């Protein structure tokens, strides 16, 4: 989840003996199901595999709005390289990605993407307070 900017959330499965548990992880929450015995209750297992097999990429956590070029108010930026990828080891922590990009005219620019904890003050508000 922390290595791919296109990923919004992911699923996981753990198995202990005959008990299975399903996990859901996003940048905001970690959820887990109650364990179930897939040998005695095969229906949830079958439903899970079919759901994963026939789900669209966006239903599996991929953000369809992220592509190799970003269009924002007529501006298009093409990624050249990664300048910084500072992701938290924990999926709930802060993270920042900075890319070297090129606009339509070929001018080199810097594009910054970051995510914060929901209760953290954004950088621009901290800067306004300092100034």
C-alpha positions in Angstrom: 0.0 0.0 0.0 2.8 2.5 0.8 4.8 1.7 -2.3 2.2 2.3 -5.0 0.6 5.8 -5.3 -2.2 4.1 -7.4 -3.3 1.9 -4.4 -6.1 3.2 -2.2 -6.7 0.0 -0.2 -5.8 -3.7 -0.2 -7.2 -7.0 1.1 -5.5 -9.8 2.9 -6.3 -13.3 4.0 -4.8 -15.3 6.9 -5.3 -19.0 7.6 -4.6 -20.8 10.8 -5.4 -24.5 10.7 -8.9 -24.5 9.2 -9.8 -20.9 10.3 -9.7 -18.1 7.8 -9.9 -14.3 8.4 -10.2 -11.5 5.8 -8.4 -8.2 6.3 -9.0 -4.8 4.8 -6.4 -2.1 5.0 -6.7 1.5 3.8 -4.8 4.7 4.8 -7.6 5.4 7.3 -8.6 2.0 8.7 -7.6 -1.6 9.4 -10.6 -4.0 9.5 -10.7 -7.8 10.1 -13.5 -10.3 9.8 -14.5 -12.8 12.4 -12.7 -16.1 11.7 -14.6 -18.8 10.0 -13.9 -22.5 9.5 -13.6 -22.9 5.7 -13.8 -26.7 5.9 -17.2 -26.5 7.7 -18.4 -23.3 6.0 -17.1 -23.3 2.4 -19.7 -20.8 1.2 -17.9 -17.6 2.4 -14.6 -18.9 0.9 -16.2 -19.5 -2.5 -17.9 -16.2 -2.4 -14.6 -14.4 -1.5 -12.7 -16.0 -4.3 -15.5 -15.3 -6.8 -15.7 -11.7 -5.6 -12.0 -11.2 -6.0 -12.0 -12.9 -9.4 -14.7 -10.8 -10.9 -14.1 -7.4 -9.2 -13.0 -4.4 -11.2 -9.6 -2.9 -10.5 -11.2 0.0 -8.7 -13.1 -2.4 -6.4 -9.8 -4.1 -5.6 -8.2 -0.8 -4.5 -6.6 0.7 -7.6 -7.3 4.4 -8.1 -8.5 4.8 -11.7 -8.0 8.6 -11.6 -4.2 8.2 -11.4 -2.5 7.7 -14.7 1.0 8.4 -16.1 0.0 11.9 -16.9 -2.0 14.2 -14.7 -4.6 16.6 -16.2 -5.6 19.5 -14.0 -7.3 22.6 -15.4 -5.7 21.9 -18.8 -2.2 21.3 -17.3 -0.6 18.0 -18.2 2.4 16.7 -16.3 4.5 13.7 -17.3 6.6 12.0 -14.6 10.3 11.9 -15.4 11.6 10.5 -12.1 11.1 10.2 -8.4 12.8 12.8 -6.3 11.6 11.6 -2.9 9.5 8.7 -1.7 9.1 9.0 2.1 6.4 6.6 3.1 5.6 5.6 6.7 6.4 2.1 7.7 2.9 2.0 9.2 0.1 2.4 6.8 -1.5 5.0 9.0 1.4 7.4 9.1 2.4 10.4 7.1 3.9 10.0 3.7 5.3 12.3 0.9 6.1 11.6 -2.7 7.9 14.2 -4.9 8.3 13.7 -8.6 10.3 15.5 -11.2 7.7 16.2 -14.0 7.6 17.8 -17.4 4.7 20.0 -18.5 3.3 20.2 -22.1 5.9 22.8 -23.1 8.7 20.7 -21.8 9.4 22.8 -18.8 10.7 20.8 -15.8 8.6 21.1 -12.6 8.2 19.4 -9.3 5.0 17.7 -8.2 4.3 16.9 -4.6 1.8 14.4 -3.2 1.3 13.9 0.5 -1.0 12.3 3.0 -1.4 13.2 6.6 -3.2 12.0 9.7 -6.7 13.4 9.8 -6.0 15.5 12.9 -2.6 17.0 11.6 -2.4 20.7 10.7 -1.4 21.0 6.9 1.9 22.7 6.1 0.3 25.7 4.5 -1.6 26.5 7.7 1.6 26.1 9.8 3.4 28.5 7.3 0.6 31.1 7.6 0.8 31.0 11.4 4.6 31.5 11.3 4.4 34.4 8.8 
